[in-house]
Amino acid sequence: AQRVTQPEKLLSVFKGAPVELKCNYSYSGSPELFWYVQYSRQRLQLLLRHISRESIKGFTADLNKGETSFHLKKPFAQEEDSAMYYCALSGHQAGTALIFGKGTTLSVSS
Amino acid sequence: DTGVSQNPRHKITKRGQNVTFRCDPISEHNRLYWYRQTLGQGPEFLTYFQNEAQLEKSRLLSDRFSAERPKGSFSTLEIQRTEQGDSAMYLCASSLALTGYGNTIYFGEGSWLTVV
């Protein structure tokens, strides 16, 4: 069965500290993995996808097929990174509905 | 284009009443999705359309729920005989289906439903 697991409900760090938001998945096939972010009072929006292999707002994520993980990392957290982060999975066919994890709240304090 | 638009943004209804939500996707997008989100949970997939065809429905979509996209543009989600357990945020999203990878799904701000 398709499943996305985010083990941490809340992650609290100080400004400037490294951040790692964990995501593990279960999927029989070649999934596409995403991170979505929801800032306070804003809509859910795409942060990054594993296909792009890019860094957005200093965040990166590497797909590890052996460990079935797609952890989100940032070397130095900023207060504006405080938000809810969702890991999501899609099948290999374009347009297949996303399956989301339960989300992790990141709180960055000064 | 202002993105995916949903109406109403908030709805309070009495148990047993019917409610309908509307979603206007990004204009050139051919795929439209409905999700439900409750507190402490990630969005849960309900159904999606490609143009006017409803291609997939989740088992979460009970017989009281019906979704339509009559002309392949806007969509409606109707909940009949609402129950308190239907209280949630209903999210609409759209995308432009392409072959292979690279399909970004854009979300609306959601419609909050409270059943009292």
Boltz contact constraints between the chains, C-beta under 6 A:
constraints:
  - contact:
      token1: [A, 32]
      token2: [B, 101]
      max_distance: 6.0
  - contact:
      token1: [A, 43]
      token2: [B, 107]
      max_distance: 6.0
  - contact:
      token1: [A, 43]
      token2: [B, 109]
      max_distance: 6.0
  - contact:
      token1: [A, 44]
      token2: [B, 107]
      max_distance: 6.0
  - contact:
      token1: [A, 46]
      token2: [B, 104]
      max_distance: 6.0
  - contact:
      token1: [A, 51]
      token2: [B, 101]
      max_distance: 6.0
  - contact:
      token1: [A, 86]
      token2: [B, 42]
      max_distance: 6.0
  - contact:
      token1: [A, 94]
      token2: [B, 97]
      max_distance: 6.0
  - contact:
      token1: [A, 94]
      token2: [B, 98]
      max_distance: 6.0
  - contact:
      token1: [A, 94]
      token2: [B, 100]
      max_distance: 6.0
  - contact:
      token1: [A, 94]
      token2: [B, 103]
      max_distance: 6.0
  - contact:
      token1: [A, 95]
      token2: [B, 31]
      max_distance: 6.0
  - contact:
      token1: [A, 95]
      token2: [B, 95]
      max_distance: 6.0
  - contact:
      token1: [A, 95]
      token2: [B, 97]
      max_distance: 6.0
  - contact:
      token1: [A, 95]
      token2: [B, 103]
      max_distance: 6.0
  - contact:
      token1: [A, 97]
      token2: [B, 33]
      max_distance: 6.0
  - contact:
      token1: [A, 97]
      token2: [B, 45]
      max_distance: 6.0
  - contact:
      token1: [A, 97]
      token2: [B, 48]
      max_distance: 6.0
  - contact:
      token1: [A, 98]
      token2: [B, 105]
      max_distance: 6.0
  - contact:
      token1: [A, 100]
      token2: [B, 42]
      max_distance: 6.0
  - contact:
      token1: [A, 100]
      token2: [B, 43]
      max_distance: 6.0
  - contact:
      token1: [A, 101]
      token2: [B, 42]
      max_distance: 6.0
  - contact:
      token1: [A, 102]
      token2: [B, 41]
      max_distance: 6.0
  - contact:
      token1: [A, 102]
      token2: [B, 42]
      max_distance: 6.0
  - contact:
      token1: [A, 103]
      token2: [B, 42]
      max_distance: 6.0
